[in-house]
Amino acid sequence: MPSVTRSRNSENAAFKLPISHQSSLEIPLVAAWEPDVFGGQHSGVEAAERGAQAEQARFAALRLALQGEVANLYFGLRSADVDLAALRRTRELRAEELTIAQARMDQGTGTQLDLARARTESASTQSELSAAERSRGEIARALAQLAGTSASELTFAEHASLPAEPPEVPAGLPGELLERRPDVAAAERALAARNSEIGVAEAARLPSFRLTASGGHASTDITDLLDFPSTIWSLGASMTMPLFHGGQLDAEVERAKAAWEESVANYRQQVLIALREVDDALAATRLLREQGAAQAEALEAARTSAKLARQRFDAGFSGYLDVIDSERSALALERGLAQISGLRYAAAVQLVKAIGGGWSSEELPELASAKR
C-alpha cells in the first residue's frame, strides 16, 4: 500500500543531533507464495467442495421428501373423494329405503322392525359421511399448508374417481439409480469430505515452505520517486516445521480417521436403507395391485348379491335384514377398494422417492469415489 511519512528528531535525545525534518514516500509491492508440497491445501479445498456438495444433496433430499408428501396427500385427497361419492350414493339409497319402509308401515304391509332398521342405517350412513368429510377437510388443509397458503385460498374440486392406473414399474431397474438418491449422494459426499480432511491433518505434521518477494519505489522527493535509483526489492524463503505440540497434531489425524470410519458406516447404512425402501415399495406395488384386483372381484359379487337380495325382498321371499347386510357388505368393499387405490398411488410415490425421483438412468450425477 502506498505511504507518505514525515518525521522529526528529538532535541532531548541522548545524542544531540541537529534538528531535521524528513519526508519519505513509498510505493511497495509485496507477494508471497506457499507451495503445496504435501497436498494439504489441495485436500482442504477438496474437503470444502465435497462438504458443499453434501449440503446441496441434503437440500435435494428435503425437497424430494416434500414433493413426496405433497403427492401422497393429493392422492389421499382423491381417494377420499371416491369414498365420499360412495357414501353419498349410499345415503341417497338409505333415504329411499327409509321412505319405502315408512310407506309400507303406513299401508300395513311393513313392520316396525323394518322401519327401525331403515332409520338406523340412514343415520349410520350420515354419521360415516360426516366423518369422511371431516377427514377430507383435514387432508385438504394439510395440502394447502405444504403449498404455502391457507385452505380458504386453495380449494380442491372433488373428483369421484382417481386418476389413471399408477405408472407401471419397468423390469430390471438399474442399481445406479440409487446413486441419484439425495440422501445416498449426501452420505457419499460427506465420506469424500472426511477422506480429504485426513490429508489436511496429515499435512499439518509436515514442513511448510513460503516464498516472499517485495519491491517498489522509495524516495524523499516525489519528483524522483519512480526513477531507477529509487527502486527497492527483496527476495526471501522460509520453512516452518512443527516440533512440539504435545501430541495435538497426531490426535487430529486420529480424529480425522475416526470421522472417516464413522462416515463409512453412515454411508453403508444409508445404502442399506435405500435398498430396503426400494424392496418394500416394489413389494407393496405388486401386492396392492393383486389385492385391488381381488377387491374389485369381491365388490362385483357383492353388488350382484345386493341386487338379488333387493329383488327377493320386493317379492316377499326374504326380510329387510338380508337387504341391509348385502348392501352394507357392498359399501364396505367399495370403500375398501377406494382405500386400496389410494395405497397403490402412495406405494408408487414411495418407489419414486426410494430410487431418487424416477426410473430413468439418464443424467445421473457423477460421484467421485471416496477411497482412503
Rosetta blueprint (number, residue, H / E / L):
1 M L
2 P L
3 S E
4 V E
5 T E
6 R E
7 S E
8 R E
9 N L
10 S L
11 E L
12 N L
13 A L
14 A L
15 F L
16 K L
17 L L
18 P L
19 I L
20 S L
21 H E
22 Q E
23 S E
24 S E
25 L E
26 E E
27 I E
28 P E
29 L E
30 V E
31 A E
32 A E
33 W E
34 E L
35 P L
36 D L
37 V L
38 F L
39 G L
40 G H
41 Q H
42 H H
43 S H
44 G H
45 V H
46 E H
47 A H
48 A H
49 E H
50 R H
51 G H
52 A H
53 Q H
54 A H
55 E H
56 Q H
57 A H
58 R H
59 F H
60 A H
61 A H
62 L H
63 R H
64 L H
65 A H
66 L H
67 Q H
68 G H
69 E H
70 V H
71 A H
72 N H
73 L H
74 Y H
75 F H
76 G H
77 L H
78 R H
79 S H
80 A H
81 D H
82 V H
83 D H
84 L H
85 A H
86 A H
87 L H
88 R H
89 R H
90 T H
91 R H
92 E H
93 L H
94 R H
95 A H
96 E H
97 E H
98 L H
99 T H
100 I H
101 A H
102 Q H
103 A H
104 R H
105 M H
106 D H
107 Q H
108 G L
109 T L
110 G L
111 T L
112 Q H
113 L H
114 D H
115 L H
116 A H
117 R H
118 A H
119 R H
120 T H
121 E H
122 S H
123 A H
124 S H
125 T H
126 Q H
127 S H
128 E H
129 L H
130 S H
131 A H
132 A H
133 E H
134 R H
135 S H
136 R H
137 G H
138 E H
139 I H
140 A H
141 R H
142 A H
143 L H
144 A H
145 Q H
146 L H
147 A L
148 G L
149 T L
150 S L
151 A L
152 S L
153 E L
154 L L
155 T L
156 F L
157 A L
158 E L
159 H L
160 A L
161 S L
162 L L
163 P L
164 A L
165 E L
166 P L
167 P L
168 E L
169 V L
170 P L
171 A L
172 G L
173 L L
174 P L
175 G L
176 E L
177 L H
178 L H
179 E H
180 R H
181 R L
182 P H
183 D H
184 V H
185 A H
186 A H
187 A H
188 E H
189 R H
190 A H
191 L H
192 A H
193 A H
194 R H
195 N H
196 S H
197 E H
198 I H
199 G H
200 V H
201 A H
202 E H
203 A H
204 A L
205 R L
206 L L
207 P L
208 S E
209 F E
210 R E
211 L E
212 T E
213 A E
214 S E
215 G E
216 G E
217 H E
218 A E
219 S E
220 T L
221 D L
222 I H
223 T H
224 D H
225 L L
226 L L
227 D L
228 F H
229 P H
230 S H
231 T E
232 I E
233 W E
234 S E
235 L E
236 G E
237 A E
238 S E
239 M E
240 T E
241 M L
242 P L
243 L L
244 F L
245 H L
246 G L
247 G L
248 Q H
249 L H
250 D H
251 A H
252 E H
253 V H
254 E H
255 R H
256 A H
257 K H
258 A H
259 A H
260 W H
261 E H
262 E H
263 S H
264 V H
265 A H
266 N H
267 Y H
268 R H
269 Q H
270 Q H
271 V H
272 L H
273 I H
274 A H
275 L H
276 R H
277 E H
278 V H
279 D H
280 D H
281 A H
282 L H
283 A H
284 A H
285 T H
286 R H
287 L H
288 L H
289 R H
290 E H
291 Q H
292 G H
293 A H
294 A H
295 Q H
296 A H
297 E H
298 A H
299 L H
300 E H
301 A H
302 A H
303 R H
304 T H
305 S H
306 A H
307 K H
308 L H
309 A H
310 R H
311 Q H
312 R H
313 F H
314 D H
315 A H
316 G L
317 F L
318 S L
319 G L
320 Y H
321 L H
322 D H
323 V H
324 I H
325 D H
326 S H
327 E H
328 R H
329 S H
330 A H
331 L H
332 A H
333 L H
334 E H
335 R H
336 G H
337 L H
338 A H
339 Q H
340 I H
341 S H
342 G H
343 L H
344 R H
345 Y H
346 A H
347 A H
348 A H
349 V H
350 Q H
351 L H
352 V H
353 K H
354 A H
355 I L
356 G L
357 G L
358 G L
359 W L
360 S L
361 S L
362 E L
363 E L
364 L L
365 P L
366 E L
367 L L
368 A L
369 S L
370 A L
371 K L
372 R L
